Amino acid sequence: MSYSHYKPWLDGSFHKVAAALAIVGVAPALGTVDATATAQTDDQPTCPECVIQLDLVTTIGSLDGPDWIPGQPFSIARDSRGRIHMAYPWEGLVPVFDAEGLPLPPIGRSGEGPGEYQNPYLVRVGRSDTVMVIDASGQLSIVTPSGGYVRRMRVPVQAVDFLVTDGGGIVFSEQPGIVRAEATEATIFHVFNPVDAVVERSFHTLQVEGGGAPPRFRLASAREPDRFWAIPGNGYEVTQYTVDGAVTRQFTRDPSWMRRPPSKDGIFSPRPGIHGVLEVEGRLWVAGRHANEDWAQYWTPEVFGEDREASAEELQYSKVYRSVVEVLDIDTGRLITSASVPGLVLALLPDRHVATYREDDAGVPYVDVYRITMSEPSNSEN
């Protein structure tokens, strides 16, 4: 069963914002940067002999039964025991699966009371495998690893991603929404104190054109204490911040897969994007999607006809896009190596894992989780 069955949610506010981001590009205004910026404009790896290996560790999904999933999750998280948590806003649930892909009791249920959610759309794992869920009403719920309700608080930002800092705070990336008026400013990052439930500081302000929207920034923890990585979904500018807002590293890349193909038959080609970032042992892993070579077979004028909206089933994202993962040197931003990834990449997960989404020929949805490693020659300096 395809998740087009749930198109009413996909046509809601979150889907419209996502669609806007696929069309509008916004250039960051970082101001003065006390870090060395390096532009990498080709696809030549510094370690051609290095190989990225993907080992399938978990497959979640089935035709029916308790391990059936209702389509592509809006967000996904993995804890230290390999349990997978997914957010399905249109279902009002956060289903949980063990390391073998078998269903566990879901976290919470749809509703407005403690331990209940109104369209949960973001799920992350914090310290000691604490689960943190944000719903469409702006409530952040904190749940124990076993699913027990702890507390909830209101988040005063429209979060699109978040992470827990070394000091126990939370960094949110925000997307204020489509700007209907003239050009305006939007501040993207907010450091939140969960004890007092207040935003302590905000930084990284962008100029946004009228009718546009700020990009969705992906976040990842950095090796150094109280630092984090941020990368916009619609560009390849990677920045490392301190929680005080200082820029400590920054670089840009222009790989060929991030260059949008020419339009065909009057239809704009699918826009590439970044869907995950992860630092591991002094290297940065970045995952993204780009248009398949035969994208025009599925991204047709009939699908995008005049005065009609394409359904999720008609769009066939899994056929339109391909996925890629790259390994970068965090000091120079240079490409070490890269590899194709099966399915639609959803996110890079802790401990070198990547989650992808696919549908079989009958339209049955599955989520696959791979362990990703990079092998390199013994004499390599990378």
Backbone hydrogen bonds, N-H to C=O, Kabsch-Sander energy under -0.5 kcal/mol:
donor,donor_aa,acceptor,acceptor_aa,energy
5,H,2,S,-1.5
6,Y,3,Y,-1.8
7,K,4,S,-1.7
9,W,6,Y,-1.2
10,L,6,Y,-1.4
11,D,7,K,-2.2
12,G,9,W,-2.2
15,H,9,W,-0.5
16,K,12,G,-2.1
17,V,13,S,-2.3
18,A,14,F,-2.3
19,A,15,H,-2.5
20,A,16,K,-2.1
21,L,17,V,-2.0
22,A,18,A,-1.3
23,I,19,A,-0.6
23,I,20,A,-1.1
24,V,20,A,-2.7
30,L,28,P,-0.6
38,T,250,Q,-0.5
40,Q,38,T,-0.6
40,Q,252,T,-1.8
41,T,39,A,-0.6
46,T,335,L,-2.5
47,C,336,I,-1.7
50,C,47,C,-1.6
51,V,375,S,-2.4
53,Q,51,V,-0.5
53,Q,373,T,-3.1
55,D,53,Q,-0.5
55,D,371,R,-2.6
56,L,54,L,-0.5
57,V,369,V,-2.8
58,T,369,V,-1.6
60,I,367,V,-3.0
68,W,65,G,-1.7
74,F,87,A,-2.5
75,S,87,A,-0.8
77,A,85,H,-2.4
79,D,83,R,-1.9
82,G,79,D,-1.8
84,I,97,F,-2.7
85,H,77,A,-2.8
86,M,95,P,-2.1
87,A,75,S,-2.3
88,Y,86,M,-0.5
88,Y,93,L,-1.9
91,E,88,Y,-1.1
92,G,88,Y,-1.5
93,L,88,Y,-1.2
94,V,107,I,-0.6
96,V,104,L,-0.7
97,F,84,I,-2.3
98,D,102,L,-2.9
101,G,98,D,-2.2
104,L,96,V,-3.0
107,I,94,V,-2.5
108,G,106,P,-0.7
109,R,115,G,-0.9
111,G,117,Y,-2.6
116,E,113,G,-2.0
117,Y,109,R,-2.5
119,N,117,Y,-0.6
121,Y,134,I,-2.2
122,L,134,I,-1.8
124,R,132,M,-2.5
126,G,130,T,-3.7
129,D,126,G,-1.2
130,T,127,R,-2.2
131,V,143,V,-2.6
132,M,124,R,-2.9
133,V,141,S,-2.5
134,I,122,L,-2.5
135,D,139,Q,-1.8
136,A,118,Q,-2.0
136,A,119,N,-0.9
137,S,118,Q,-0.6
138,G,135,D,-2.0
140,L,153,M,-3.7
141,S,133,V,-3.2
141,S,139,Q,-0.6
142,I,151,R,-3.1
143,V,131,V,-3.0
144,T,148,G,-3.0
147,G,144,T,-2.1
150,V,142,I,-2.4
151,R,142,I,-1.2
153,M,140,L,-2.1
155,V,138,G,-3.5
159,A,157,V,-1.4
160,V,173,S,-2.9
161,D,173,S,-1.1
163,L,171,V,-1.6
165,T,169,G,-2.7
168,G,165,T,-1.6
170,I,192,F,-2.2
171,V,163,L,-2.6
172,F,170,I,-0.6
172,F,190,H,-2.9
173,S,161,D,-2.5
174,E,188,I,-2.3
175,Q,158,Q,-2.2
179,V,212,G,-4.0
180,R,178,I,-0.7
184,T,208,V,-2.6
186,A,206,L,-2.2
188,I,186,A,-0.5
188,I,204,H,-2.6
189,F,203,F,-2.1
190,H,172,F,-2.2
191,V,201,R,-2.8
192,F,170,I,-3.7
192,F,190,H,-0.6
193,N,198,V,-3.3
197,A,193,N,-1.5
198,V,193,N,-1.4
200,E,191,V,-2.9
200,E,198,V,-0.6
201,R,191,V,-1.1
203,F,189,F,-2.1
206,L,186,A,-3.1
207,Q,27,A,-0.5
208,V,184,T,-3.5
208,V,206,L,-0.6
211,G,179,V,-4.2
212,G,209,E,-2.0
217,F,215,P,-0.7
218,R,231,I,-3.0
220,A,229,W,-1.7
222,A,227,R,-1.9
227,R,224,E,-1.1
228,F,241,Y,-2.3
229,W,220,A,-3.5
230,A,239,T,-2.4
231,I,218,R,-1.9
233,G,216,R,-2.1
235,G,232,P,-1.2
238,V,236,Y,-0.6
238,V,251,F,-2.9
239,T,230,A,-2.3
240,Q,249,R,-3.0
241,Y,228,F,-2.9
242,T,246,A,-2.0
243,V,226,D,-1.8
245,G,242,T,-2.0
248,T,240,Q,-2.8
248,T,246,A,-0.6
249,R,240,Q,-1.2
250,Q,36,T,-0.7
251,F,238,V,-2.3
252,T,38,T,-1.7
253,R,236,Y,-2.0
254,D,40,Q,-2.6
258,M,255,P,-1.4
259,R,256,S,-1.6
260,R,258,M,-0.6
264,K,267,I,-2.0
267,I,264,K,-2.2
273,G,289,R,-2.1
274,I,233,G,-2.0
275,H,287,A,-2.8
276,G,287,A,-1.1
278,L,285,W,-2.2
279,E,221,S,-0.5
280,V,278,L,-0.5
280,V,283,R,-2.9
283,R,280,V,-1.3
284,L,328,L,-2.3
285,W,278,L,-3.6
285,W,283,R,-0.5
286,V,326,E,-2.2
287,A,276,G,-2.3
288,G,324,V,-2.5
289,R,273,G,-2.4
290,H,322,R,-2.5
292,N,320,V,-3.7
295,W,292,N,-1.7
297,Q,294,D,-1.8
298,Y,295,W,-1.6
299,W,295,W,-1.7
300,T,298,Y,-0.7
304,F,300,T,-2.0
305,G,302,E,-0.8
308,R,305,G,-1.2
315,L,311,S,-1.8
316,Q,312,A,-1.1
319,K,316,Q,-1.7
320,V,316,Q,-1.7
321,Y,317,Y,-2.5
322,R,290,H,-2.9
323,S,341,V,-0.8
324,V,288,G,-2.4
325,V,339,A,-2.5
326,E,286,V,-3.0
327,V,337,T,-2.6
328,L,284,L,-3.2
329,D,334,R,-2.3
330,I,282,G,-1.0
330,I,328,L,-0.5
333,G,329,D,-2.8
336,I,327,V,-3.2
337,T,327,V,-1.1
339,A,325,V,-2.0
341,V,323,S,-2.0
344,L,357,Y,-3.0
345,V,343,G,-0.6
346,L,355,A,-3.5
347,A,355,A,-1.2
349,L,353,H,-3.6
353,H,349,L,-2.0
354,V,370,Y,-2.1
355,A,347,A,-2.5
356,T,368,D,-2.8
357,Y,344,L,-2.4
358,R,366,Y,-2.2
360,D,364,V,-2.0
363,G,360,D,-2.3
366,Y,358,R,-2.7
367,V,60,I,-2.4
368,D,356,T,-2.3
369,V,58,T,-2.8
370,Y,354,V,-2.7
371,R,55,D,-3.1
372,I,352,R,-2.6
372,I,370,Y,-0.5
373,T,53,Q,-2.1
375,S,51,V,-2.9
380,S,377,P,-2.1
